[in-house]
């Protein structure tokens, strides 16, 4: 609509100043919505840099406690722990060992931060198996879903005993949430929440993560992770996990699956998380290192896009830095 003096409708009026833009912002990004994934490696005395993820390290137990304390001080939504053991075997027994690196790290961090920061832990075997798969293999070399569930139940019990607040089953085994929920309840840990990796896709963007956990993967995970062309399947998986007792559900990766985040958000009545994964992180870092993009602006824009798609919670390696940016 126009008149002799110009347009009557001027959307730019509400963009004129930072304060006006803040007033009408449709999507917000807050530290409490961000979870920091952190790697802790057994047998090291100093944090080890991860070459494909600039700025991210494999922590010692002591440096992990410092990172967790900082995360709590920043008001982050949580810390998600991944263990990197010195030795692996076909059954991933380090995952259920009370003295295994992930379980002792849970206890360390919980002792450090108490209830000031939710302590979360990956519940999967891939970091602990010498073949790198997320489950136990049968005689033919395929991942055996039901044998794996029995190990996941043991792993859940071990993490609960260590003091975990939230377990994150990420193996994409059918029925994993129901088995883990039952295992937790039977050992008197009904308060431990489940953040289910419900829609986890076989992706080209996981490469740097595999360096971070010293992955021993042979082959691929396409028989249990989802095909990248499927949205309805992702929603179905999320609904199944909610029905089995998941307290939160996750879509992983985030950026290439924003439509799946939106579809899951519209389908479920629990909080939805999304994992801003290693490859997504490293692409921004590499472009910024070459001077091609404004790094800090790209970080905030990336995380806002995930929130805009419908994620209530974002796991991101930028969590601590982003919290600082938001404070400024």
C-alpha positions in Angstrom: 0.0 0.0 0.0 1.3 3.4 -0.9 0.2 7.1 -0.7 1.8 10.2 -2.2 4.1 10.4 0.8 5.4 6.9 0.4 4.6 3.4 1.8 2.1 3.2 4.7 3.3 -0.3 5.8 7.0 0.0 6.7 8.3 -3.2 8.5 11.7 -1.4 8.8 10.3 0.7 11.5 10.8 -2.2 13.9 14.3 -2.8 12.7 15.6 0.7 13.3 17.5 0.2 16.5 19.0 -2.8 18.4 16.4 -2.2 21.2 13.5 -2.3 18.8 14.8 -5.4 17.1 15.2 -7.1 20.5 11.7 -6.1 21.4 10.1 -7.9 18.5 12.6 -10.9 18.2 10.6 -14.1 17.5 13.4 -16.5 18.6 15.6 -16.2 21.6 18.9 -17.9 22.4 19.9 -18.3 26.0 22.7 -20.1 27.8 20.3 -22.3 29.6 19.3 -23.9 26.3 22.9 -24.9 25.5 24.6 -28.2 26.5 28.3 -28.7 26.2 29.5 -32.0 24.9 32.9 -32.9 26.5 35.4 -35.7 25.9 37.4 -37.2 28.7 40.4 -39.4 27.9 41.9 -42.1 30.1 45.6 -42.0 30.8 46.6 -38.5 29.8 48.1 -35.8 32.0 47.3 -32.8 29.8 44.4 -32.0 27.6 44.9 -33.2 24.1 43.9 -31.0 21.1 41.6 -32.5 18.5 43.1 -31.4 15.2 39.8 -31.5 13.2 37.9 -29.5 15.9 39.9 -26.4 16.7 39.4 -25.2 20.2 38.0 -28.6 21.4 40.1 -31.0 23.5 40.1 -34.5 25.0 40.1 -33.6 28.7 41.9 -35.1 31.6 39.7 -35.8 34.6 41.0 -32.6 36.3 40.5 -30.3 33.2 37.0 -31.8 32.8 36.1 -30.7 36.3 37.2 -27.2 35.5 35.2 -27.1 32.3 32.1 -28.3 34.1 32.6 -25.7 36.8 32.8 -23.0 34.1 29.7 -24.4 32.4 27.8 -24.2 35.7 29.0 -20.6 36.3 27.9 -19.6 32.8 24.4 -21.0 33.4 24.6 -23.6 30.7 21.8 -26.2 30.4 24.1 -29.2 31.0 27.3 -31.0 30.1 27.2 -34.3 28.0 30.1 -36.6 28.7 31.9 -39.0 26.3 34.6 -41.3 27.5 37.7 -42.3 25.6 39.2 -45.4 27.2 42.8 -46.6 26.9 41.7 -50.1 25.9 38.7 -51.5 24.0 37.2 -55.0 23.4 34.5 -56.5 21.3 31.9 -56.3 24.0 32.7 -52.7 25.1 33.1 -53.8 28.7 34.7 -50.5 29.7 31.3 -48.9 29.4 29.9 -50.9 32.4 33.1 -51.0 34.5 32.5 -48.8 37.6 36.1 -47.7 37.3 35.8 -47.1 33.6 36.7 -43.6 32.4 33.2 -42.5 31.6 31.8 -43.7 35.0 34.5 -42.1 37.0 34.2 -38.9 35.0 30.5 -38.8 35.8 31.3 -39.1 39.5 34.0 -36.4 39.2 31.8 -33.9 37.6 28.8 -34.6 39.8 31.1 -34.0 42.9 32.3 -30.8 41.3 29.0 -29.2 40.3 26.4 -30.9 42.4 22.9 -29.9 41.2 24.1 -26.6 39.7 24.5 -28.3 36.3 22.8 -31.3 34.9 25.4 -34.0 34.3 24.6 -36.0 31.2 26.4 -39.0 29.7 26.4 -40.8 26.4 24.9 -44.2 26.7 26.4 -46.1 23.8 29.2 -48.7 23.1 30.9 -47.2 20.1 33.7 -45.5 22.1 34.4 -48.7 24.0 34.3 -51.4 21.2 37.3 -52.4 19.2 35.1 -52.6 16.1 33.6 -49.2 16.7 30.0 -50.1 16.4 27.3 -49.0 18.8 26.4 -52.5 19.8 27.5 -56.1 20.3 28.2 -58.1 17.1 26.7 -61.5 16.3 28.5 -64.4 14.6 27.9 -62.9 11.2 29.4 -59.6 12.2 26.1 -57.7 12.3 25.0 -55.6 15.3 22.7 -57.7 17.4 19.9 -55.4 18.6 18.7 -57.5 21.6 22.0 -58.5 22.9 23.0 -54.9 22.8 19.9 -53.9 24.8 21.1 -56.1 27.7 24.4 -54.2 27.7 22.7 -50.9 27.6 20.7 -51.8 30.7 24.0 -52.6 32.5 25.5 -49.3 31.3 22.5 -47.4 32.5 22.8 -48.9 35.9 26.5 -48.1 36.1 25.9 -44.5 35.1 23.1 -44.2 37.7 25.4 -45.5 40.4 28.0 -42.9 39.3 25.5 -40.1 39.9 24.4 -39.2 36.4 21.3 -36.9 36.0 20.5 -37.7 32.4 21.5 -40.6 30.2 21.7 -40.2 26.4 21.1 -43.5 24.6 22.5 -42.8 21.1 22.9 -46.2 19.6 19.5 -46.3 17.7 18.7 -49.8 18.9 15.0 -50.7 18.7 13.5 -50.7 22.2 16.5 -49.1 23.9 14.5 -46.5 25.8 12.1 -49.0 27.3 14.9 -51.3 28.4 16.9 -48.4 29.9 13.9 -47.0 31.7 13.1 -50.4 33.3 16.7 -50.9 34.3 16.9 -47.5 36.0 13.6 -48.0 37.8 14.5 -51.4 39.1 17.7 -50.2 40.7 15.9 -47.3 42.4 16.9 -44.6 40.0 13.6 -43.4 38.7 14.8 -39.8 38.9 17.4 -40.3 36.2 16.1 -38.8 33.0 16.4 -40.1 29.5 17.4 -37.9 26.6 16.8 -40.3 23.7 18.8 -39.8 20.4 15.6 -40.6 18.6 16.2 -39.4 15.0 19.9 -40.0 14.5 20.9 -40.1 10.8 23.8 -41.8 9.1 25.7 -38.6 8.2 28.8 -37.4 6.4 29.3 -34.8 9.1 30.4 -37.1 11.9 34.1 -37.3 10.8 35.7 -35.0 13.4 33.8 -36.7 16.2 35.4 -40.0 15.3 38.8 -38.4 15.8 37.6 -37.0 19.1 36.7 -40.4 20.5 39.5 -42.3 18.7 36.8 -44.3 16.9 37.7 -47.9 15.7 34.7 -48.0 13.3 34.9 -50.7 10.6 32.3 -50.2 7.9 29.3 -47.9 8.5 26.2 -47.7 10.7 23.5 -47.6 8.1 21.8 -50.7 9.4 20.8 -48.8 12.6 21.1 -45.1 11.9 18.5 -43.5 9.7 18.6 -42.7 6.0 19.0 -39.0 5.3 16.0 -38.9 3.0 13.5 -39.9 5.6 11.4 -37.4 7.7 8.4 -39.5 8.6 10.7 -42.2 10.0 12.4 -39.7 12.2 9.0 -38.6 13.7 8.0 -42.2 14.1 11.2 -43.0 16.1 10.6 -40.0 18.3 7.0 -41.0 19.0 8.1 -44.6 19.9 10.7 -43.2 22.3 8.2 -41.0 24.0 5.9 -44.0 24.3 8.7 -46.0 25.9 9.4 -43.3 28.5 11.8 -40.8 27.0 11.8 -37.5 28.9 13.4 -35.7 26.0 14.1 -36.6 22.3 16.9 -35.6 20.0 17.5 -35.0 16.3 21.1 -35.5 15.2 22.7 -33.9 13.1 21.0 -30.4 13.3 21.8 -28.2 10.3 21.1 -30.7 7.5 17.9 -31.8 9.4 16.2 -28.6 10.4 13.0 -29.9 8.8 13.1 -33.0 10.9 13.6 -30.9 14.1 10.5 -28.9 13.1 8.5 -32.1 12.3 9.5 -33.7 15.6 8.7 -30.6 17.6 5.2 -30.5 16.2 4.7 -34.2 16.9 5.8 -34.7 20.5 4.9 -33.2 23.8 8.4 -33.4 25.5 11.4 -31.1 25.0 13.2 -31.5 21.8 17.0 -31.4 21.6 19.3 -31.1 18.5 23.0 -31.9 18.3 25.0 -29.3 16.4 27.6 -31.9 15.5 31.3 -31.9 14.9 31.3 -31.5 11.2 29.0 -28.5 11.5 31.3 -27.0 14.0 34.4 -27.6 12.0 33.0 -26.2 8.8 32.4 -22.8 10.5 35.8 -22.9 12.2 37.6 -23.7 9.0 35.8 -20.9 7.0 36.5 -18.4 9.8 40.1 -19.4 10.0 40.4 -18.6 6.3 38.8 -15.2 6.8 35.7 -16.1 4.7 33.1 -15.5 7.4 32.6 -13.5 10.6 33.1 -16.3 13.1 31.2 -15.0 16.1 28.2 -13.8 14.0 28.1 -17.2 12.3 28.1 -19.1 15.6 25.1 -17.1 16.9 23.3 -17.4 13.5 23.9 -21.1 13.4 22.5 -21.7 16.9 19.5 -19.4 16.2 18.6 -21.4 13.1 18.4 -24.6 15.2 16.3 -22.8 17.8 14.1 -21.4 15.1 13.5 -24.8 13.7 12.0 -25.9 17.0 14.8 -27.2 19.2 14.4 -26.4 22.9 17.9 -27.7 23.8 21.1 -27.5 21.6 24.2 -29.6 22.2 27.0 -27.6 20.8 30.8 -27.4 21.2 30.3 -23.6 21.2 28.1 -23.7 24.3 30.5 -22.0 26.7 31.7 -19.4 24.1 28.1 -18.7 23.0 27.1 -18.1 26.5 29.8 -15.5 26.8 28.7 -13.9 23.5 25.1 -13.7 24.7 26.2 -12.0 27.9 27.9 -9.3 25.8 
